[in-house]
Every structure is written in C-alpha cells, then in structure tokens.
Amino acid sequence: MAVDDPKKYKISFLGEFTDKSMEAEYLEDSLNLSAKITSYIALVFGFILGLFFLQSYISNAEYFLVLDVVLVRLFFILVSILVYITTKQIKSHRHLVYIITLYQASMVFTYLFTLKQIDSLNYFSVIGLIVITLAIYLLPNKIVLSQTVTVIFSILFFLYPVHKLEGLQDREFHRIIAYQIILILYCNINHCWNEINKRKIFAANKELLDLSAKDPLTGIYNRAKLDDEISRWISFSERYGNSISLILFDIDDFKGVNDKYGHLAGDNVIKKVAETINNAVRKTDIFARWGGDEFVLLLPNTDLMQALNMAERIKLCISNTSFEPDINISCSFGVATYEKNDTKESLLRKVDDLLLQAKANGKNRMAMYQEPLFQNRKAEKAFRENQERVLKIKEIITIDREGYHENN
C-alpha cells in the first residue's frame, strides 16, 4: 500500500477536499453527526411551525380556515417528522444530501405558498425571508446545493410576494435586496470557513493516525498496524471465506552490509528495498516492516499460487534494482496461506519457519507452506499398512482370476 500523498489533503475554497476519495472518506466519517444535526433541526422546525399553526387558530380563526394554508403547513410538519425518523436510520451520505435538499425545498415551498394566500404583507414577511435563509444554511448540506436553494428562494420572493408589502418604496425594496445579498454572502463565507476548519482537523487527525501506523525509516506500515490488519482479514476470512496469504522476507547477509559499509548504508538499503516493493505491490496489499531487515506482505483475496507469483515478482524487482553502495542485494521468502483454524500467531509462525527454510536451502529463494498429509507419524504408519493390505488383496484377487480362467 502506497504512502499517503499530501496533495489528497488539499481543500478547495468551497470547503471540500479536492481529492474525491478523501472527501468521500470525510463525509462517511461525519455521517452520524450530520444525520443527528439534521434530525434535530427538522424536529425543531416542525415544532416551531406547529406553534405558528396553533397561534393562527387562536388569534385568527378566519385565516385558519384557509384550507390550502392548513394543508401545506400540515404537510411541512409531516415532512419534518419523516426527516427526523429517516435520518436516524440513514446509511449513506449521498442519501442524506438528497433528504436535506428536499427538506430545504419544502421549507421554501411552504413559506412562499403561505405568503401567496395572504392579500397584504408587512415587514415580518421580510424577517421570515431572513429566518428561512439562515435555516437553510444551518442544515449540513453541500454548499452548492444550499446556495442554489437560497438563490431560487430569494428570486421567487422578490418577484412576487414582496410587492404585497404595504407602503413599500423602491428605495426600501432595493435595500431589502441588498441586505439579502449580504446575508447570503455572510452565510456562504461562514459555511465555507467552518467546513474548511472541520476538514483541516480531520486531515490533522488522519495524519497523526497514519504516523502512528507507519515505520519512521521507510514510511511503510509498522508491526502494530500489520498485527491489526492480519486480525481484521482473518476475521473476514472466517466470516466470508476470503483467501489470505502472507509473505515474510528479509535481506540476505544484511549484517555483512552493515559491517562492511556502515549502518547508514544499511538504512539506505532497507529504504530502497521498501520503496521498490511498495511500488510493485497492489493498492489492496498491506506492506509492513516487521523489524530490522524483515518485511511482511499481507495479500487479501489471494491464494497460495498467486502469492508465489507475487513473491517471484518481488524477487525479480529486487534483483533488477541498483543499490548504493554498488552491492548485490537478494532476499529470501517464506510464503503461506491462511488455513482453517489458523490464528494470527500460527500463520506468522508458518511463514517465519519457511523463511528459515529458504535461508537454509541457499538463500535468494522461496519456500512455501504445504499442508501435511498426516498429522503425526502414527497416522502415516497406519495409512501405509492399510495400503499394503489393499495391494495384497488385489494380488490375491488377480491370482484367483488367472487360476479360474486356466481351469476353464
């Protein structure tokens, strides 16, 4: 797995990561918080409109009897309740964005439709415009969608309902437009600033987490991270039956490199080997430094033959790489696959034993794990004896058949 690219943490002026995968990761990470905020805001808005609904009934019975207004307010209250319920069960940020956008649109529709039913308006209608605008930006929607809803809302408000204001002068009309534009600009700046800061905090926390999982010399994963990944993939394999393979390898005669050229040169060799392998493996592979000059490659969804091919590929890459000082570097490999009833410790023990076997067989080679046919010598002896008895029975049957044919 490649080392993280710093460019993926770049944030646009709209308050979003320019890297789509990083933005998606951030949104999924903040999904629960965004859904919780949306659900409670919807509940509060629905409750507030319910209070207005009740106040209209008490203070103005004739206005309350306007059926269209009653229906549209009941519609918004119902929508608020549905948003409160559905956002608590949401599993995808994309679906949450759809719900928030539709809810923002329902706010606009409810308010404009209500104003349309009133013959004359006062300046409280303008306050309503401001309140709805602020409410739109309170919801954790994508900034572009909030901007779109707000601009459409403002244009529709200034095209028709605002002209019902009693005694409205042209100068006052233009001031209201100017104040609304200023409010929208403020909301956008505040929203983008908050989103940028939230993503900066997310990026900083992610970098700290990555640093805690990385080997300081090579920049690849360390042993602690590898242990976590092995446990995680073993759990996946037990649950879904995925194949997992492991490659453990080290640098042949590395002590001689340190003794002859010094430890700094040895460090450079380790870094060069790590860089070479890191460029050769797949993005889904987990590549880690095990300790000293030993490395481990965890291969998810990979069987034994595929793992052997990967080990051969790594061996070839190392042999074709130039090292400074000008020395020949080779590696020995232990290759094993996860078997039923294996644990993390038993799997690591297998590849460690295989690495020692590869070293003993002459180095610069691979040793792979093959499951033994017999669990112990006693079982093997019983199998051999049974095979001998089967052969003797076959011989007797053959002799009897030949004697039968001769007599007939």
Steps between C-alpha positions, in 0.01 A plus 500: 500500500648828392597778741235773524529789253489843674306641202195298601459729803463813285173689566316713243358846571155337525617312807536154343798270444614514138574128517166324450595190697611712795178706484295181494694366800438824692128500419458140610694572817273798581181325388368425849554856622345654186199268523454583868515876435250468214255293704489744792482810279205342316332424833550860620374652173194277499429594863537874427263482203258306721506790747426747218225268387347504849542877535319557167209289620468693829549855370350487152234236446414624150861474387521151647203392292700556177524134407805530275708663774391240754592215265839637402598562864387153598702371206817672629445373854459147363813538287694618807393190693598273209841667472552457875423127473681416174825684578545286811517193274699647211802295383633709211604865492369530146152404618531751784579775249187411302286515814646834615457660157138387476437628852652839414277514191195414713582795730509735205180361350311517832599861567441634148168316466383643834593854393314452174175441689528830691366814332728751675831452677706691757870513573478182706492322163850634431611370840357165393720516187806551721401222740444247219834595342682441829310173549615375159865559591460339842442164334824309417444485126753542219569871462414508128155353566430738790605792278272383221197464727564839664544687171183350352312582821621863497415552131148359544445712812603823325305422183160483666428485879711802597282729284211432737676698773293799597665837424815345350717760325747423222790610718388265779449221249861536379626510860324173578666342193840634610455369856401157369807489275721597796336229712556235232866604464547486877337157521720369219821637651411365845399160360817463290723617786346246738526220243865583429584495871316171554690339213831636628432337836401175325817507286720571804344213697536268202866594455566434869327164470704419189825599672422269791457215252811572289860390533712818541790377285314366195158669519317168455278343767652387828455175692213627717297598194577168332380307807169689486460436126578127531239465775247693294552293185495172690162607637382573144628164381319312778179687422502509119757238397746746341848370421790664686869448436809625677854559376784548748839589356829649608821622342763231456828558689384843618734491800790491256373820336495678836842367599666591170328826400357631829153529646405809298564307181295214646213739569516620139477140378195438720332818371578409139360149540183640664458758223551238228243260647254778582492593132450138396211391723128559451309776677302238693815330636629583847877550496680541834843492656511213747822608666864547405537383141181288504185594307151352484249522217138418581306405186119511538290289262813315382561125490834321535590490129420869458713576807788301350470702180512820707808378689670418169411846372651664810813286470541611138445867589771488766748329267439772236546788747829688536615564857753746640767407582531275196411166658283209399191464716279193510218385725363170629126441528259296706153469342190360669125526473239513774351161582195415707569518875809714443557789740704813443784345702492165317493668159799719588680198643451313172653772284781554750591129486480509121732801486754307709458206264567722197813631672618147577443392139744758366330843524362712215209257466146429613355237732125443502275334751328174402251349739632161621309191391528345848472665839757260658723200428250256648233605252749474214605145609136387519439638151804313360392172660150541362642563153710181523194296601307641202785402265514144640123460457530619139780245438288215644202603286719512190645152569154352559373647172795358305449152656130515418568577132763218475260238638232605256 
